[in-house]
Structures are given as C-alpha cells and as structure tokens.
C-alpha cells in the first residue's frame, strides 16, 4: 500500500535529558555518548544535551563533534552573558534548552535531530530544529544531493504542492521562500516549498521535510512537516 504525504503542524519538543541511543532493534548504538550541561543563576537557566561520537576516525564525525560543541557554547553564552543591566527590579530570566533525538529508520542513515529553545529576556522566544544525516556505512555527513538523484528535487516539490492543495482554506505568512511575496499572507496551496530549504531527516520508512516556523507561519512554536513514504521515492534514492 502506498503511503500518502502527511501534513502535520507540530509543537517543538522543549525537553532535554539523558538519552539512551538505540537502533531500530533496541540495541544501544556504539560510539555515541550524551553530553549534558545544566546550570542556573539569578537571571538565567539552561539545560543543554548534545550527542558526541567517540572512537570514530572520520573527518565528518570529528567536525560534527566540534560543531555541536560550538553550537552549545554559543547558546549557553547567549543566556549567561552579563549585559551590564543593574536594574534590581528587572525580573526577566534568560532561558535555553537543547535536546536531541536519534531517529530510527530503514534508510541505513543515522539521523540526528536537535531541538533548540532560546529566550534572552526580551522579545519573543526562539525555537528551531536542525538535522544531521550520516551514512552508517561510510560515516559521511550527507546532504540532499548525496542521498537523492537530481530529479528528486522537482519530484518532491511537486508531491508536496499536491499535498498542500488538500488544505484550500489554510492561509500562512510566507517570509523567506518567495522573494516577490515576502511577508505576505498566502493560501497554503500557493506556497513554494523548496525541499533544499527544509530540515531533512529520516524516520521509519519516511523521508521528513520540516519547514522553519519563522519562515512560513510566523509562529515561534509550530512548524510545517511533510512526510513521504519510501515506496513513493525508492527510485530517487542514491546508494550513498
């Protein structure tokens, strides 16, 4: 049976904690450990969890370890930095959380998805996700073009547009993907969902495209997610 693309707005998961890393058969994945940083003060708190690969000789993995550590440091610095405000009546508290998930899938790809929440004491909180996809065979960090053949991009975008057309009453604010319509309210079916602009990961038998909340819906807590079943895209997948 063919699976249809599912359109689902979802809330950001803003929790972090010890993460037991297992494959689809329940076995603990080797070479990955959870690193957690947690602290609080009078005007800040943070809880940050990131994965770190161990005993793996791969330039991509080594660079990913460094990038994850640097990202964590930047987020922590953003909430702990003293901006010189001596107002004792100021009760605004800066807050940050990073959590991550290893997505079980049948693509022989290790998909890591990070959720980040950041509130710097003024304005609106920021929530976003990032993904990293590695080949389990080569430990190469994979981009869209490493995974799919050139024809896949047009096919996916046509598939997603057809799915979006099922929601004719839905209207969204487009901020980034269509320069000539930036900041305008559009019917959902008229949005150009560029797959290379999406956060990409693999879960179960699905390829998942997540569109950043601030780019399309203008909401700090919700994202637009499309899932496409492997049976629909098997002819577009490379060997990576």
C-alpha positions in Angstrom: 0.0 0.0 0.0 1.3 3.4 -0.9 1.6 5.9 1.9 0.4 9.4 1.3 2.3 12.5 2.3 1.1 13.6 5.8 0.8 17.3 6.6 1.1 17.9 10.3 1.8 21.1 12.3 3.7 20.1 15.4 4.9 21.8 18.6 8.6 22.0 19.3 9.7 19.5 21.9 11.5 21.6 24.5 12.9 18.9 26.9 16.4 17.7 27.4 17.8 14.9 29.5 19.7 11.7 29.4 19.3 10.0 26.1 19.6 6.2 25.6 20.7 5.8 22.0 19.3 2.6 20.4 18.8 1.3 16.9 15.5 0.0 15.5 16.1 -3.4 17.0 16.6 -1.9 20.5 20.4 -2.3 20.7 22.4 0.5 22.1 24.3 2.4 19.3 28.1 2.2 19.9 30.4 5.2 19.8 27.9 7.9 20.9 27.6 9.4 24.3 25.2 12.0 25.7 26.9 15.2 26.9 24.8 17.5 29.2 25.3 21.0 30.5 23.0 22.4 33.1 23.2 25.5 35.4 21.1 28.3 36.7 21.6 31.7 38.3 19.5 34.7 39.4 18.6 35.6 35.9 19.3 32.6 33.7 18.9 28.9 33.4 19.9 26.4 30.8 19.8 22.7 30.1 21.7 21.5 27.0 22.1 18.0 25.8 24.2 17.1 22.7 25.5 13.8 21.2 29.2 13.2 20.8 30.8 10.4 18.8 33.7 8.5 20.3 36.5 6.4 18.9 35.5 7.0 15.3 38.1 8.0 12.7 36.1 10.2 10.3 36.7 13.8 9.4 33.0 14.4 9.1 32.3 13.0 12.5 35.1 14.9 14.1 33.9 18.2 12.5 30.4 17.4 13.6 31.5 16.9 17.2 33.2 20.3 17.2 30.2 22.0 15.5 27.8 20.6 18.1 30.1 21.7 21.0 30.4 25.2 19.5 26.7 25.5 19.0 26.1 24.5 22.6 28.7 27.1 23.8 27.1 29.9 21.8 23.6 29.1 23.1 24.9 29.0 26.7 26.8 32.2 26.2 23.7 33.9 25.0 21.8 33.2 28.2 24.6 33.7 30.7 26.3 36.8 29.3 26.2 39.8 31.7 24.8 42.7 29.7 25.6 45.2 32.4 21.9 45.8 33.5 22.0 46.7 37.2 18.2 47.2 37.5 17.3 45.2 40.6 13.6 45.3 39.6 14.3 43.5 36.3 12.8 40.0 36.8 13.3 38.8 33.2 15.1 35.5 33.1 17.0 34.2 30.2 16.4 30.5 29.3 17.9 28.0 26.9 17.3 24.3 26.2 18.7 21.9 23.6 17.6 18.3 23.3 18.2 15.8 20.5 16.8 12.6 19.1 18.3 9.8 17.1 15.6 8.8 14.5 15.2 5.1 13.9 14.7 4.5 10.1 15.1 1.9 7.4 17.4 4.0 5.1 20.7 3.0 6.7 21.2 6.6 7.7 21.9 7.9 11.2 19.5 10.9 11.5 20.1 13.3 14.5 17.6 16.0 15.1 18.3 18.8 17.6 15.6 21.0 19.1 16.7 24.4 20.4 14.8 26.9 22.5 16.3 30.3 23.4 14.8 33.1 25.4 17.1 36.1 26.0 14.9 38.1 28.3 13.2 40.3 25.9 11.1 40.0 22.8 9.8 36.5 21.8 11.5 33.2 22.5 13.1 31.5 19.5 12.5 27.8 18.7 14.2 25.9 15.9 15.4 22.5 14.8 18.5 21.2 13.0 19.3 17.9 11.5 22.4 15.9 10.7 22.3 12.8 8.5 25.2 10.4 8.3 25.7 7.3 6.3 26.0 4.3 8.6 28.3 2.6 6.1 30.9 5.4 5.5 30.1 7.8 8.4 30.0 10.6 5.7 27.8 13.6 6.6 25.1 13.5 3.9 23.5 16.5 2.1 20.4 16.3 0.0 22.3 15.7 -3.3 24.3 12.9 -1.6 21.1 11.0 -0.9 18.9 11.7 -3.9 19.4 11.8 -7.6 19.0 15.2 -9.4 15.4 14.5 -10.5 14.3 14.0 -6.8 14.1 17.8 -6.0 11.4 18.5 -8.6 9.5 15.4 -7.8 9.4 16.1 -4.0 8.3 19.7 -4.6 5.5 18.6 -6.9 4.5 15.9 -4.4 4.4 18.4 -1.5 2.5 21.0 -3.6 -0.2 18.4 -4.4 -0.5 17.6 -0.7 -0.7 21.2 0.3 -3.6 21.7 -2.2 -5.7 19.5 0.1 -5.9 22.4 2.5 -7.5 25.2 0.4 -8.8 27.1 3.5 -5.4 27.3 5.2 -3.5 30.6 4.9 0.0 31.2 6.1 2.5 34.1 6.2 5.5 33.5 3.9 8.7 35.3 4.9 11.6 33.7 3.2 11.0 31.3 0.3 9.4 33.6 -2.2 11.2 36.9 -2.5 8.5 38.6 -4.5 5.9 37.7 -1.9 7.9 38.1 1.3 5.9 38.8 4.3 2.6 38.3 2.6 -0.3 36.1 3.6 -0.9 33.3 1.0 -3.2 30.3 0.6 -1.2 27.2 1.7 -1.5 25.8 -1.8 0.4 28.7 -3.3 3.5 28.4 -1.1 6.6 27.2 -2.9 8.0 24.6 -0.6 11.7 24.3 -1.6 12.9 21.0 -0.3 16.5 22.1 -0.1 15.5 24.8 2.3 13.8 22.3 4.7 15.2 20.5 7.6 15.7 16.9 6.4 15.7 13.7 8.3 14.6 10.1 8.1 12.3 8.2 10.4 10.9 4.7 10.0 10.1 4.3 6.3 9.6 8.1 5.7 11.7 11.0 4.5 10.7 14.0 6.5 10.8 17.7 5.5 10.4 20.3 8.2 9.9 24.0 7.3 11.1 26.5 9.8 8.4 28.2 11.8 9.6 31.8 11.3 10.0 31.4 7.6 6.5 30.3 6.8 3.9 30.5 9.6 5.5 33.3 11.7 4.9 31.3 14.9 7.7 30.5 17.3 6.3 27.2 18.4 4.9 25.5 15.3 6.4 24.1 12.2 5.1 22.6 8.9 6.1 19.0 8.4 5.7 16.7 5.4 6.4 13.0 5.4 6.8 10.9 2.2 6.9 7.2 2.3 9.9 5.3 1.0 7.7 3.4 -1.5 7.0 6.7 -3.2 10.6 7.7 -3.6 12.7 4.5 -3.9 13.7 5.2 -7.5 15.1 8.6 -6.4 17.5 7.3 -3.8 21.2 7.0 -4.4 23.5 4.3 -2.9 25.4 6.8 -0.7 
